[in-house]
Amino acid sequence: MNFKKMIFAISIGLMVGGAVSIREMHALADSNTNENVNDSSSSSAVNSSSTSNSNDDNVDSSSSSQVTLSQPVLTLGTSLTNSEESEVAKTLEDAANVDSSNVQTITIDGADLVQYLNPSGDSFTDNSGVWSSALIQKTNNGGINVKIVDYNGSNNITTITQNQYRNAALTAGITNANIYVTSPRSIDGSGALAGVYVAYSAAGNSLSQKNINNAQEEQNLLSNITQSNKGKDGYTDSQLNNAVAGAKQEIADSKNPASLSRQDIADIVDKELKKNGLNNIVTQNQANQIISLLQKIAASGVMDRQSFKDQASKLSQNIQDNAKNIFNKLKNNKGLWAKVKQFFSDIATDLQNLF
């Protein structure tokens, strides 16, 4: 009888263990497919020294203390199989044109998602799966460049776009870096973004949790706006991210960004939305959310840095360079509208001269 009870207990234990494993496999950070704008990033990694900052606002990391960012850093999702790890590493290293012997590797797990992404409103757990991975190359100049790399011919990052990664990195305080992202399965890309934050923190760079929170709030907001306008004529993710990058640049160029009133920032946002042809597409509620977010970013102090101003300018220019067809069309439309207005103005003037 005792023997039967023991067999029964073992069977129950195996069933419970299997259920937990299945739950972990289904704890994905995934969303619907979204637009990705092609970028090209070919700069090689260069040496850069970094110093540790003891400010209480800095994020501590239990990741490898060997990370320096003087070499490319590869962040691999913990849910990858051994074969997927090898293929993901090769995919990212080939895209970045780096030798695997010169790459530092760290692993990103559910706990990293909880630490870096949950404070801004996400709801990951320690058991959440992580598949999206990233390779970060620190550079001396060139701004922040992101390329989502196909995995075996498929783009598996379904939600976070390249420009959203870039704007988030800027808000977090990252400067001059080439970032490559991929995944072996369809996933939203949160793991790769957390990996970028972990890599910088592990290297001792002072990315504050406040700035990371703002970056994550921004990424979620821009992603939601793009999702709600998906397929709408006259809207692209590039236009939205360029408008936000342009607003950041203008706010940062002011004498004291933190002293700007909400109305000051609202005027800047309104101007940038119009400049990017979005004033009749982005709703007032969405615009208000952008204004509130930029107020937070300005108040954080990150916009006071000269490096932020430089990076914001480069980001806006790079977005336009990588979507020339979109922005050339906007310029042509503005030119045509200016000619139409001038035509009717001339008619009005001629009529006045008749009397």
N, C-alpha and C positions, 0 to 999 in steps of 0.2 A: 504493500500500500504506500509506504514512504517513498519507494522507488518511483511509483507512478506520479506521486506529487512532485517529486524532484524533476521528472521529465516534463510535467505540465508547466512548472515554474520556468524552466529553461525555454520552453516554446513561447511562453508569454513574453519573456525578455527579448527574444529574437524578433517577435512581432513588433514590440514597442520600438526597438532599435531601428528596424526597417522603416517604421512610420516616421521617425525623427529624420532619417536620411532623406526620405521623400520630401518632407516639409522643407528641408534645407535646399534641396534642388529646385523647389518651386519659389523660393524667396528671391525672385528676380527683380532687378531695377529696370523695368521695361516700359515702353510707351509706343505710340503710333509713329509710323514713318514720317519724316519731315524733310524739308528742303536742305541740301548741303551745297554750299557754294565752293567750287574748286579753287584751291589756293596752290601755289607752288613755293616750296621752301627748300633751298639747296645749300644754305650756309652750313659750314662745318663747325663743330664744337671748338671753343677756345677756352683757355684757362681763365678762371676768375676766382679770386680769393674771397672768402666769406667769413664774417665774424659773428659770434654768438651774441645775442642780445638777451639780457636777463629781465626785461620788462614783463610784468605779470600778465599782460595781454597776449604775449606770444604763446603759440601752441607748442606744447611739448610733444615729442614723438618717441615711441619705443623702437622705431625702425633702425636699421643699421647705422651706427655712428661713423661708418667708413664713407658714407655718401658726402661728396664735396662739391658736385656740379662742375668740377674742373674736367670731368669726363662725362660723356652721355650717361643718363640714368634711365634704366628700364624698369617700369612698374608693371608687374604681372598680377592679374587677378587670381586670387587663391582658388577659385573654382575651376580653373583650367586643368585639363588632364595633362599628363606628361607630354604626350604628343602635341597637344594644343600649345603648351608652353613653348616647345621648340619651334613650332610653326609661327606662333605670334612673334617670338623674339626675332626670327629670321625676317618676317614680313616688315617689322618696324626698323630693324637694322639696315635692311636693303633700301628702304624708303629714305632713311637718313644718310645712307652711304657711309656707314661706320663699321668697323671691325668688331666682332663680338668680344674679342680679347681686351678691348678698350672700353667696355661698357660695365657700369655698376648696376646691380640688380637688387630690387627690393620687392616684397610681396604685399599686396593690398587685400585686406579681408573686411568682413562685415563690421568689425570694431572700428576700422578706419572710416567707414561710411557714417557710422554713428557719431564719431568724434568730430568729423569735419563738415558733414552735410546736415545732420539732424538739427543743430542749433538754429538753422534758417527755416525750419519747418518740415523737412523730410522726415520719414518715419521708418528708417532702416533699423534692423536689429543686428546683433552680433552674428546671427546665423544667415544674414542676407548673402546671396551669392554675388560674386564679383568676377565678371568675364572681360569687360572692356579694359584695355591696357594702354600704356603710353610710353613714349620715349622722349625725354627732354634733353635738348642741347642748349647750353648757355652760350650766348654769343656776346660780342662787344657792341654790336649795333644792329640795325635792321628792324627793330621793333619786335612785336609778338606775332609769330607766324604759326598757324595751325593747319595741319593736313590730316584729314580723315582718310586712312589708307584702306583700300579694298583687301578683304581676306579671301584668298582663292577666288578672286573675281567678283566678290559681293561686298557692297557697303552695308555693314551690319550695325552701324550706329544710327538708331532710328529717330532720336529726338533732338539731342544737342547738336547744333550746327557748328561749323568751323568758326563762324563769326561770333557765335554765342560763347564758345570756348575762349576766344580771344578777348572779348569784352570782359568776361569773368576774370580772366588772368590779369587784365589791366587793373580792375577794381581791387583785386586781391593784393596788388602791389608788386606783381611780377614785371620785370623789364627784360627786353632783348633776349628772346628765347625762341627756338624752333621746337614745336611740339607735334609729335606724330601719334595718332590714335587709331586703334583697330580692335576688332573683336571677332571671335570665331562663330558667334551666334548673334541673332538679332537682340539688341539690348539698347537701353537709352543712352548709355555712355557715362553715367554717374561715377562708375568705378575709376575710369580714366581721369576724370576731373579730380576726384579725391586723391588719386595717385600723384598728380602734379603738386597738390598741396603738401602731401606727405613727403615727397622728394625734397621740396624746398625747406620744410621744417627739419627734416633729418640732416640736411646740410648746414643747419644753424642759421639760415636766413630768417629774418624777422617778419614773417607774414602774421599779422595779428588776427585773432579770431574774429574781431569786429569787422575787419576788411573781408575776411573769408565769408562771414555771414552775409555781408552786403553783396558780395560777388555771387553767392548762391541765390539770394533773393532776386538779383538781377537776371541770372540765367533762367530761373523759373518763370519770371515775369515775361521776358522776351520770348521764351519758348511758348508760353500760353497765348501771347498775342499772335505769334506766327501760326499756331494751331487754329486759332479762331478765324484767321483770315486766309487759311489755306485754300488755294485755288481761286482766290478773288482777283479779278483783273486790276492791274495797277499796283499790286502788292508783291514784294519779295522780302525775304529775311535780310537780304543785303541792305535794302533801303532802311529798314528799321534799325539795324545795327549801326549803319552809317550815321543815322540821325542821332542815336544815343552817343556814339563816339564823338560826333561833332559838338553835341551839347556838353559833354565832359570837357572837351578841349576849350570851349568858350568859357565855361565856369572856371576851369583851372587857370585861364589867362587873366581872370579878374584879380584885383589887388589882394583881396581876402575872400576866398571862396566860401568860407564858413559864415561870413557876414551877409551874404546875399539873402534877400528875403524870398519867400515862396513865390511872390509875384515876379521877382527878377528871374528866377529859374523857370517859371511858367512861360515867360516871354521868350526865353532862350529855346525851350522845348518846342513851343509853337512855331518859332522861326525855322528850327531844324526839321520839323515834320513837314512844313510847307516846302522847304528846300528839297526834300526828298520825295515829294509828291504824295505824302501820306495824310495830309490834314483832313481830307474827306473820307479817309479809310479807318485810321486809328480813332476809336471812340473817345469821347471826353473822359469817360471813366478810366480807360487805359492810359490816356495822357496824364491824368491825375496820379495814377500809380507810378508812372515814370518820374513825374515831378517829385513825389514823396521820396522815391528811391534816391534820386540825385541829391536831394536835401541831406539824406543820411550820409551819402558818400562824401559830400562837401564838408559835412560836420565832422567826419572821421579824421580829417587832417591829411589824408593820402593825396588829395589834390594840390596841397601846398608844395609838394616836391617838384623840382624842376624835371626830374625823370618822368613823372606822371604826365606833365604837359607835353614832353617830347614824344612819349609813347602814344598818347591820345592822337596827336597829329599824324604820326606814322600809321596808326591803326586806321584812321579815316581814309588816308590816302591809299593804303593797301587794299581796303575794301573796294574802293572805287576802281583801282587798277585791275582787280580780279573780277570785276563785273562791269566792264567797260560798256558793253551793249546796253545794259540797264541805265547807266548814268549818262551815256551819250544821248539816249532817247529822252531822258528827263531834260537835258540841256536844250535839245532841239525843240521839245514841246514848249519850254519856257520862251525860247527865241521866237517861235511861231506866235505864241500868245502876246508877246511884246509887240510884234508887228501888227497883230489884229487891233490891239489897243491904240497903237500909234495911228493906224488907218482911220479909226473912228474919231480920234482926237483931231486929226487933220481935217476931216469932214466938218466937225463942229467949228473949227477955227475958220474954215472957208465960208461956212454959213453965216458966222458972226460978221465976217468982213463984207458980206453982201448987204448988210443993213447998217 
